[in-house]
Amino acid sequence: MRPFFSIIIPTYNRGHVLGKTIQSVINQNFNDWELIVVDDGSTDNTKNIINDFSKNDSRIRYIYQDNQERSAARNNGIENSNGKYICFLDSDDEYLQHHLSTFYDEIKIKKKPKGLFFSSLIIYNNGTDINHPIKELNTNDTIYNYLFREGIYPCRVCIERSILNEFKFRLDSIIVEDTILWLEIASKYPIFQISKKTVNYFQHEENSVNKKFNPCQKMLRGFKNFEKNNPFVYNKISKKLRTILISDLYYGMAVSHLINSKRFIALYYLIISIIIDKESKRKHKILLILKLITFQKMEKILFLVG
């Protein structure tokens, strides 16, 4: 029998946390679901972890693929799913017990529409709830500006499955592939916000957005690909917002290079950021300039006394 929800988990070498994530799905108070875990070429004990669950619960399935990044893994999971609505979960996050029932109730209220639903979440940083504010989608903002600015994590999203036969996660974009997909969906289908918190999202050193891994460079490349491949949707985002975001990404690249002790490259990207928009993150940019100047003065002193 076709399940109401399919949940897709892409994973890569996360066997040490994956068990708690899967258990959070099993603990749901809505039971009409299937879980598809797509192993993106793991070399740890991921397969064994999943098999331990699947042998006791036939709703859980394991798919292995050679390493192709998470967009390909999610698309693979979607293609092998049977649910009427598709949900996502990363291998280090957790659903709260009422996650699926909250979506189910809202979908019924809206009379099972073709559309994208997203809920709210709790964000933990090193185990502490940071009380992250969730902005309401309202009529004073366009849906494109909202989705572009807010960055909705896939674990918050539920999509009617036929939409995902039409739109896929882009393989040429990393980190921002989810935002791009939501924007493309919004160009044709309605978006529904659920204010209730239904997910625990964990920030940690292994996150792909960790600044030491220079995520802003990947994000910038993804948005440039988006502009090239789908200018119709990209240009629906306000020019001012696009300018601010591009400036902020160059600033983020500067910070990443500074963290990795590449100070001259950091200065280069900081200058580009200021040229694009000198007002965005103004205080942060001034502080970064002071750090760079202070370091260079210290280098000169060391050279003179060396």
N, C-alpha and C positions, 0 to 999 in steps of 0.2 A: 504493500500500500504506500502511496506517495506521501512522504512526510510534509508537514506544513513548513518547517524550517530546515534549511541546510546550513550548517556552520562550517566555514572554511578556516583552517589553521595552517598557514605556511610556517615551516620551521627549519632551522639549520643549526645543528650542534647545540641544542638547548635542552638536552635530556635532563639536566640538573634542575630545571624549573617546569618542564612540560607537564609533569604529573599533576601539579596543583591546578594548572590551566584546564586540563581535561576534566579533572574532578569538579571544577566549577560549572562545567556544562552538565555533567551527570547530576549535579545537585539542583538543577533547575526545577521549579515547581510546575513547569509546563513540559510535558514529556513527548510531544509529537515532533521529534527532530531526528536528524542524522548528523553525525560529525565526521568530516573528512579532513584528515591530517595529511598534508602534502610535505613529505620529507625532501628538501631541496639539496640532496647529496650529502647528508650528515655522515660524519665519520665516528661519532660517539655512540652511545647506547640508545639513541632515539627510537630505533625500530623496536627494540625489546620493551621499552617503556610503553609504546602504543599497543604492542601485541598483548601485554599484560592486561590492558583495559579491554581490548576488542574481543578477547576470548571469553569475557564475562558479559559483554554487551554488544549485541550484533548491530547496534546503531552506529558503532564506531568503525571507520574504515581507514586503512593506511595506503597511501600512494607514494611511491618513490620516483624521483626524477633526478637526472644529473643536475648539478648546480647551475641554475639559470637566474637567480635572484627571485625576490618575493612576488613581483608582478606576474612572472610566468607561473609560479607556484599557485597563486590565487586563481589565475585563469584556468589552470589545469584542474583545480578543485571545482570550479564552477562548471566546467565541461562534464565532469563526472558526478555532478550532483543531481538530485531528484526533487528537491524541495520547491514549494510554491514561492517562498521568499528566501533570500540568501542573506546570511549574516557572516561577519568576519570576526576573528579573534587572533591576536598575535600570541606567540608561544610563551610570553612572559607576563601576560595580563590575565585578568579573571572576570568572569561575569558574576554579578550579584545574583542571588537566588531568583529574583523576580525579573531578570532581564528579558527572557523570551515571553513571559506572560504579559509584561508591559507592552511589548511590541504587538503581541497578538490582540490585546484589548484595543489598542489604538487603531490597528488595521481593520478590526471589525467596526469600530465607530465610524471610520472613514469609508466603510463598505468596500473593502478589499481593492483599493485603487492600484493602478500602475503608477508607482512613484517611489521615492526614496524617503525613508524615515531615519531620523537620528535622535538619540537620547543624550542625556547628560552623563557626567562621570566624576569620579573622585580620583585626583592625581596625588600619588605618593612620591616624594623625593627622599631617597634613603630611609624609607619606612615611615615618613612623616606626612600626614595629610596637609598639603599646602593651601587648602581652601581656594582652589583655582576658580575665579569667577567665570560663569558661563553666560555669554551675552545672548539675549533673546533676538530671534529673527523678527524684525518688525517692518512696517511700511515705510519707515524713514530711510531705509537702506535697500539697495537692490540685492537680490539673491546671489548675483555674481560677486559683488563686493564682499558680501558676508562670507561666502564659501572660500573666497580667495584669501581673506584676511584671517579668518578664525582657524583654519587648518583642522578639520574634523577627522579624528583618528578613525580608522576602519572598524575598530571594536565597538563604536557607537552607532554603526550604520546597519540598516536592513533595507533590501531592495527587492522589488518584485522581479522574479527571475527572467521574464521575457526581455526586460530592459538590458540585462547582461548578455543576451544573445546579440544585441545590437551594439553595445558599448563594452569595451574591454579595458583592463589596466594596460597602460602603455609600457612597452618593453624598453623604450628609449629614454625613460625618465625614472630616476631613482629618488626616493624620499617624498617627492611631490606627486607621485603617480596617482595617489588617492585623491588629492585635491583636484587634479586635472580631470579625473573620471567624474567626480561629483559635479564639476562645472559643465562638462559635456552632457551629463544626464539632465541637469537643470535647464539646458537649452531646449528641452523637449518635454520633460515630465515634471510634475509637481514635487515640491520638497516639503516635508512635514517635520516640525520640531517637537520633541517630547522633552519636557523640562525635568522629568524624574531622573535621578541618578541610578544607573544600572550597571556600571562597570568600574572595576578598580584598575587604574592605569599606573604602572610602575616606571618611574624614571631611575636609571642607574647607569653605570659606566659602560655597559655593553650596548646601550641604545644607539641606533644609527644616527641620531641627532647630537651625539656627544661632540662637543666643539673640537676636541683633539683630532677627530677624524675628518675635519673640514667638510661638514655636511652642506654648508652654504654653497660651495662650489658645485656640488651635485644638484642642489636645488636650482641654482641659476641655469645650469645646463638643461635641466628638465623644463623650466619655464620658457627658455629660448626655443626648445624643440616644440613646445606647445604653441608658441606664437607662430612658428613656421608652419606647423602641420594643421592648425585649426585657428586661423586669424579671426574668423567670424565670431567664435566664442571668446577668444582671448581679448578682443577689442570691446567686448561688452563690460569688461572690468574698467572702472574709471581710470583715466590716464594718470591722475594724481596718485591713486593708490598703487598703480603699477610702478611709478617712479620711486615712491617711498620704499616699496618692497625690494626693488632692484638695488637701491642705495643701501638698504639694510643688509642685503645679502653680501655685497662687497665689504661692508663693515664686518660682518660675521667671518668672512674669509680672512680679513686682516687679523681678527682676534685669534682664529685658528692657527695662523702662521706665527703669531707672537707666542702662543702656548707652546708651539714646537720650535721656538727659538730662531725662527726665520724672520728677523726683524726688518731687513730691508724690503723683503717681499711684503711683509705686513704693512710697511709704510706706503708701498706702491698701491695696494688695494685700498688703503685708507684714503689716499688722495683721490682715487677714482670715486669712492663713496661720497666724498665731500663735493666733488665736482657735479655729481648727479643730483644730489640734494643735500645742501649744507645744514638744513634745519632738522631733518630727521635724526634722532638719537644724538642731538647736538652735544649734550653734556658728556655722553659716553665717548664721543669722538674726541672731545677736548682732553678727557682723561687718558685716552689711548695715546694721543699725541705727546702728552707729558711723560708717559711711561717710556715712549720711544726716545724722546729727547734726553731724559735722565740717563737712560742706558748708554746713549752715544757719548754723553759727557764723561761717564765713568770709563768708557773705553779709551777716550783720549787721555785721561789721567793715568790709567794703567800703562798706556803706551809711553807717556813722558817719563814715568818713574821706572819703567820696565827694564 
